[in-house]
Every structure is written in structure tokens, then in C-alpha cells.
Amino acid sequence: MTQFSILAMIARMGEANLRQLEDTLAMDQTTLTRSLSLLERDGVIGRVPHPDGRIKAMRLTPKGRRALKAARPLWAQAQGKVLRELGTQAWAGAQRRLAHVLHVALKKRGPSRGRRP
């Protein structure tokens, strides 16, 4: 799920740097860095030159676009199965609770390093 989420977010953004992905996916930097390294090693993402050499921007490679295209229907199938097994009310309740947990976690984490609230 983590790698799928990362690929989908990079695809949606066109290209993204570590901080953007960390903030958007609410993922800790260690996990994100490890996942990005694996995705880069597998050739599904590549680094993009950035005017500020300290920033590591990523973009999907052609292989990454193909992998995401193949994964999307499988992801939809898995979500459909969960929805069928839980039912729409339980699914909606789970989504609300998860959104609350995310909100609390983000609030507790505070603003990203180097950013003002």
C-alpha cells in the first residue's frame, strides 16, 4: 500500500520532493526515504534536477507509469472487497475514524521542519 500511495501521489503531482510527499501522505521521513529508495532501485521513479541541489525531486519513469496503471485495477478490486465485507456504513465509519486519527497525528507532529505554521 505504501509504495502504491507514493506512486499515485507522484503521478498526481507530476513530480514531488521529499517534503511534499511527507506532508501530503502524512508519512514519516524514514519510512518515506526507504520506500523511495526501493522505488528508485526498481526503476519506477527517477530523480529530477532541481534548482536547489539540496531538494530531491522525484518523477515516475515509463516503467513506473506502467506499474501504476497495472496496480490501479487491483487496488480498486481490493477496496471493493473491503467495502462488500464491511458494508457501506461500517466503511464510512472507519474512514471517519481514520481521518480523525490522521488529524490528531498531524496536529501532534506540528508543522514540517523549516516551515512556519
C-alpha positions as CSV (number, residue, x, y, z in Angstrom):
1,M,0.0,0.0,0.0
2,T,2.8,2.5,0.9
3,Q,4.5,2.2,-2.5
4,F,1.2,2.4,-4.4
5,S,0.3,5.5,-2.4
6,I,3.6,7.1,-3.2
7,L,3.4,6.3,-6.9
8,A,-0.1,7.5,-7.1
9,M,0.8,10.8,-5.4
10,I,3.8,11.4,-7.6
11,A,1.7,10.7,-10.6
12,R,-1.0,13.1,-9.4
13,M,1.6,15.9,-8.7
14,G,3.7,15.3,-11.8
15,E,6.9,15.5,-9.7
16,A,7.3,15.8,-6.0
17,N,10.1,16.3,-3.5
18,L,10.5,14.5,-0.2
19,R,8.9,17.3,1.9
20,Q,5.8,17.4,-0.4
21,L,5.4,13.7,-0.2
22,E,6.0,13.6,3.6
23,D,3.3,16.3,4.1
24,T,0.8,15.0,1.6
25,L,1.0,11.4,2.6
26,A,1.5,12.1,6.4
27,M,4.3,9.7,6.3
28,D,7.5,9.8,8.5
29,Q,10.6,10.7,6.7
30,T,12.4,7.4,7.5
31,T,9.7,5.2,6.0
32,L,9.3,7.5,3.0
33,T,13.0,7.7,2.3
34,R,13.3,3.9,2.5
35,S,10.3,3.4,0.2
36,L,11.6,6.0,-2.3
37,S,15.0,4.2,-2.4
38,L,13.3,0.9,-3.2
39,L,11.2,2.5,-5.9
40,E,14.2,4.2,-7.4
41,R,16.2,1.0,-7.3
42,D,13.4,-0.8,-9.1
43,G,13.4,1.9,-11.8
44,V,9.8,3.1,-11.2
45,I,10.8,6.6,-10.1
46,G,13.7,8.8,-11.0
47,R,15.3,11.9,-9.6
48,V,14.6,15.2,-11.4
49,P,17.1,18.1,-11.4
50,H,16.1,20.9,-9.1
51,P,17.5,24.5,-9.0
52,D,18.2,24.0,-5.3
53,G,20.5,21.0,-5.3
54,R,19.5,20.1,-1.8
55,I,16.0,19.2,-2.9
56,K,15.4,15.7,-4.1
57,A,12.5,15.8,-6.6
58,M,11.1,12.5,-8.0
59,R,9.1,11.7,-11.1
60,L,7.6,8.5,-12.4
61,T,9.6,6.7,-15.1
62,P,7.8,5.0,-18.0
63,K,8.2,1.7,-16.0
64,G,6.6,3.5,-13.0
65,R,3.6,4.7,-15.1
66,R,3.1,1.1,-16.4
67,A,3.3,-0.3,-12.9
68,L,0.8,2.2,-11.6
69,K,-1.6,1.5,-14.5
70,A,-1.4,-2.2,-13.7
71,A,-1.9,-1.7,-10.0
72,R,-4.9,0.6,-10.1
73,P,-7.5,-2.0,-11.0
74,L,-6.0,-4.4,-8.4
75,W,-6.3,-1.6,-5.8
76,A,-9.9,-0.9,-6.8
77,Q,-10.7,-4.6,-6.5
78,A,-9.2,-4.8,-3.0
79,Q,-11.2,-1.7,-1.9
80,G,-14.3,-3.2,-3.4
81,K,-13.8,-6.4,-1.5
82,V,-13.3,-4.5,1.8
83,L,-16.4,-2.4,1.1
84,R,-18.5,-5.5,0.4
85,E,-17.3,-7.3,3.5
86,L,-17.7,-4.3,5.8
87,G,-20.8,-2.7,4.3
88,T,-21.1,1.0,3.4
89,Q,-21.9,2.2,6.9
90,A,-19.0,0.4,8.6
91,W,-16.7,1.6,5.8
92,A,-17.8,5.2,6.2
93,G,-17.3,5.0,10.0
94,A,-13.9,3.5,9.5
95,Q,-12.9,6.3,7.1
96,R,-14.2,8.9,9.6
97,R,-12.2,7.4,12.4
98,L,-9.0,7.1,10.3
99,A,-9.4,10.8,9.2
100,H,-9.6,11.7,12.9
101,V,-6.5,9.7,13.7
102,L,-4.7,11.4,10.8
103,H,-5.8,14.8,12.0
104,V,-4.6,14.2,15.6
105,A,-1.3,12.7,14.3
106,L,-0.6,15.7,12.1
107,K,-1.6,18.2,14.8
108,K,0.7,16.4,17.3
109,R,3.6,16.4,14.8
110,G,3.2,20.1,14.2
111,P,4.5,22.0,11.1
112,S,7.1,20.4,9.0
113,R,10.7,21.3,9.6
114,G,11.6,24.6,8.1
115,R,8.0,25.7,7.7
116,R,6.0,28.2,9.7
117,P,2.5,27.2,10.9
